[in-house]
Amino acid sequence: MIDLYEIPSLVLCAALIVALLGSIEAGQLLGRRTREADWDATSSAFLTLSSAAMALLGLLLAFSFSMSVTRHDARQTLTLKEANSIGTAYLRTDLLQPEAAQRTRLLFRSYVDERINYHLASQDAQAVSASLAKAQVIQSQIWAVITNADSYREPKAISLSLLVSSVNDMIDASGEREFARQNRVPSAVIWLLFVVTLVSGALAGYAFGARRQRNWLAFIGFAIMIAIVVYTILDLDRPRRGLIQVDQSPMLALKAGLR
């Protein structure tokens, strides 16, 4: 199955509009071949079926939209969570000896820069992987300092516990962000949405054709409306491209506040 995530959203939506108008036209052509007597006898049942298909389409659109919004909100929440956890750990470097504290703060500043670069890497898989690798190296360097009891002022046991806990939260948050980045609406759901859209369009076109009617304004308006909703779903589900992106202001504010 083709991975829809690799295809630009505008291309997918343009293809959907063309395919939907084509399915409507195909339905019309079939409908025009239906005898009026046959249509009169089956129109009630057919319209019921067509209405059910439209209801299913609406349900799938709502379901897909809800999935993409939930994932977008999770990514935004995790960005704020990570910024807060880094800020807390940075403040607790005051528990270290002056020399160790200065070294650790420099590492934290480098780490924040790398986490910002992680987002700026956009959809470049190699750049994302490189940024994650650099961040993990810095994490290891920070961890090496804070797990050394000799780096702390007195009382060492309490200070070590506080700082290690906050740095552990920071490391966990980075892993959660990476998982959230890759946690997208399954392609199978999007494919199903496309199929139901085309079938619904064909059924609507058939009904118009059987009645010997044609309304391209309604057809085009329907296709554009569906495409806009689908584009929004795809855009929310692709946080590193498009119009709707995860707000990085918590991380940028953190960087500005690290002194």
Secondary structure in CASP SS format (residue, H / E / C, confidence):
PFRMAT SS
TARGET T0000
AUTHOR 0000-0000-0000
METHOD secondary structure of the structure
MODEL  1
M C 1.00
I C 1.00
D C 1.00
L H 1.00
Y H 1.00
E H 1.00
I C 1.00
P C 1.00
S H 1.00
L H 1.00
V H 1.00
L H 1.00
C H 1.00
A H 1.00
A H 1.00
L H 1.00
I H 1.00
V H 1.00
A H 1.00
L H 1.00
L H 1.00
G H 1.00
S H 1.00
I H 1.00
E H 1.00
A H 1.00
G H 1.00
Q H 1.00
L H 1.00
L H 1.00
G H 1.00
R H 1.00
R C 1.00
T C 1.00
R C 1.00
E H 1.00
A H 1.00
D H 1.00
W H 1.00
D H 1.00
A H 1.00
T H 1.00
S H 1.00
S H 1.00
A H 1.00
F H 1.00
L H 1.00
T H 1.00
L H 1.00
S H 1.00
S H 1.00
A H 1.00
A H 1.00
M H 1.00
A H 1.00
L H 1.00
L H 1.00
G H 1.00
L H 1.00
L H 1.00
L H 1.00
A H 1.00
F H 1.00
S H 1.00
F H 1.00
S H 1.00
M H 1.00
S H 1.00
V H 1.00
T H 1.00
R H 1.00
H H 1.00
D H 1.00
A H 1.00
R H 1.00
Q H 1.00
T H 1.00
L H 1.00
T H 1.00
L H 1.00
K H 1.00
E H 1.00
A H 1.00
N H 1.00
S H 1.00
I H 1.00
G H 1.00
T H 1.00
A H 1.00
Y H 1.00
L H 1.00
R H 1.00
T H 1.00
D H 1.00
L H 1.00
L E 1.00
Q C 1.00
P H 1.00
E H 1.00
A H 1.00
A H 1.00
Q H 1.00
R H 1.00
T H 1.00
R H 1.00
L H 1.00
L H 1.00
F H 1.00
R H 1.00
S H 1.00
Y H 1.00
V H 1.00
D H 1.00
E H 1.00
R H 1.00
I H 1.00
N H 1.00
Y H 1.00
H H 1.00
L H 1.00
A C 1.00
S C 1.00
Q C 1.00
D C 1.00
A H 1.00
Q H 1.00
A H 1.00
V H 1.00
S H 1.00
A H 1.00
S H 1.00
L H 1.00
A H 1.00
K H 1.00
A H 1.00
Q H 1.00
V H 1.00
I H 1.00
Q H 1.00
S H 1.00
Q H 1.00
I H 1.00
W H 1.00
A H 1.00
V H 1.00
I H 1.00
T C 1.00
N C 1.00
A H 1.00
D H 1.00
S H 1.00
Y E 1.00
R C 1.00
E C 1.00
P C 1.00
K H 1.00
A H 1.00
I H 1.00
S H 1.00
L H 1.00
S H 1.00
L H 1.00
L H 1.00
V H 1.00
S H 1.00
S H 1.00
V H 1.00
N H 1.00
D H 1.00
M H 1.00
I H 1.00
D H 1.00
A H 1.00
S H 1.00
G H 1.00
E H 1.00
R H 1.00
E H 1.00
F H 1.00
A H 1.00
R H 1.00
Q H 1.00
N C 1.00
R C 1.00
V C 1.00
P C 1.00
S H 1.00
A H 1.00
V H 1.00
I H 1.00
W H 1.00
L H 1.00
L H 1.00
F H 1.00
V H 1.00
V H 1.00
T H 1.00
L H 1.00
V H 1.00
S H 1.00
G H 1.00
A H 1.00
L H 1.00
A H 1.00
G H 1.00
Y H 1.00
A H 1.00
F H 1.00
G H 1.00
A H 1.00
R C 1.00
R C 1.00
Q C 1.00
R C 1.00
N C 1.00
W H 1.00
L H 1.00
A H 1.00
F H 1.00
I H 1.00
G H 1.00
F H 1.00
A H 1.00
I H 1.00
M H 1.00
I H 1.00
A H 1.00
I H 1.00
V H 1.00
V H 1.00
Y H 1.00
T H 1.00
I H 1.00
L H 1.00
D H 1.00
L H 1.00
D C 1.00
R C 1.00
P C 1.00
R C 1.00
R C 1.00
G C 1.00
L C 1.00
I C 1.00
Q C 1.00
V C 1.00
D C 1.00
Q C 1.00
S H 1.00
P H 1.00
M H 1.00
L H 1.00
A H 1.00
L H 1.00
K H 1.00
A H 1.00
G H 1.00
L C 1.00
R C 1.00
END
